[in-house]
Amino acid sequence: MDWGNVTAEDLIDALREVDWSSPPRPLPEFFSRFTFPRSYAKWNSRLKCNLYYYRTNYFIMIVVILGLGFLRRPVAILAGMLTALSIAFLNDSFAGTFSEKVTRTVRQFSPHLAAKMRPPLTPVIRGRPSAKRTIHICGRPRWVFVFIFSTVSFILWYVSCGLLTVLWALAIALLATILHASFRTPNLKARLNTFREEFRAVWRNYSEL
């Protein structure tokens, strides 16, 4: 993939659709080799490639930095967890996996309730879905859960008086992410992994037709 031609919108869409269940990259690989980009085009391509390849590492790093900023405020830590969960719900793979696991757990106690938690069927016309598939969580549209968790987390941030602290912690976490993604030299493994995930995405879209 030529990451220089990938727009920010395309990168966000890819991060929403890609599978986030894979474990983070090993720390020796994460802190392996750093070089200064020789041009803006090289930096732009490297930044997008690393954000995509080390997405799980960056997400964990941001959560850890936010957690360290609120060691003495348990309410703020809970707010950070809810905020992270609401952001994770924006990823299609995470939302589907979360809904499936919750439904499977509920089915053990109440099969009738679990049946109501299934997502609605998309009508099919001439062998193809009539509309773009909408992501559901426990039978409800995804935006409902994102709105609820975001609202509760904002209230907890306000109650804990940690809005200013979280802004500083978030700024430090984002700065650390951008610096690492800018200077970490993309390796051959990252490129091969990108090609493999591209093939899986194309095959998944082909199988849904």
Buried (B, 14 or more C-beta within 10 A) or exposed (E): BEBBEBEEEEBEEBBBBBBBEEEBBEEEBBEEEEEEBEEEEBBBBBBBBBBBBBBBBBBEBBBEBBBEBBEEBEBBBBBBBBBBBBBBBBBBBBBBBBBBEBBEEBBEEEEEEBEEBEBEEEEEEEEEEEEEEEBBBBBEBBBBBBEBBBEBBBEBBEEBEBEEBBEEBBEBBEEBBBEBBBBBEBBEEBBEBBEEBEEEBEEEEEEEE
